[in-house]
Amino acid sequence: MDYANRKRPPQRKPAKGKRGSQKQTERQVPWGIVTLAVVLVVALVAGLRFIAGGNPDAVPPTSSESHLPTPTNNQVEAIPEKPEERWQYIEELENLEVEVDVPERELGPPKLMQCGSFRSKSDAERLRAAIALQGLEANVYRSNGGSWYRVVLGPYETKRAAEKDRHKLQRARIHGCQIWNWNL
């Protein structure tokens, strides 16, 4: 199909009795906005010339018209030598040793992580099996005289080790595990 020589599609005629059946008038150019835009552009150019300074009709001088004297062979100054450093801090810092006292980390009580507490032992064993599928070992403990069954992992020496296992369980969609400083 030749898109360059294609003619315009015919305009649709409005149906009789509907709005728009009158002759459509062409849009008029908003001369007020055009005039305002031209005035603003001229003002911007004049302002930029004023900020740049000088006469707007003046031509910048060429290098031959420059007012600076050209140096001759006698007037060229030699570059002074690099001065000697007055400070010795560079040598002092290279040989300086800083001693830092790092206190030993206090481990505190062992951490246990409880992942569930159930009334029925079968529910506790089901959660224990889901944890075992993730490669972790959990234990089921009876509490409150045997009326509750807690699913507990641990003990962990540090909270960081317990957090590592908790994140592993969260990735396996086992949520609700809490880390406590418990003693069984």
Secondary structure, DSSP 8 states (H G I E B T S, - for coil): --STT----------TTSTT-S--------HHHHHHHHHHHHHHHHHHHHHH-S-TT-----GGG-SS----TTT-------------HHHHHHT-------------S-EEEEEEEESSHHHHHHHHHHHHTTT--EEEEEETTTTEEEEEEEEESSHHHHHHHHHHHHHTT----EEE----
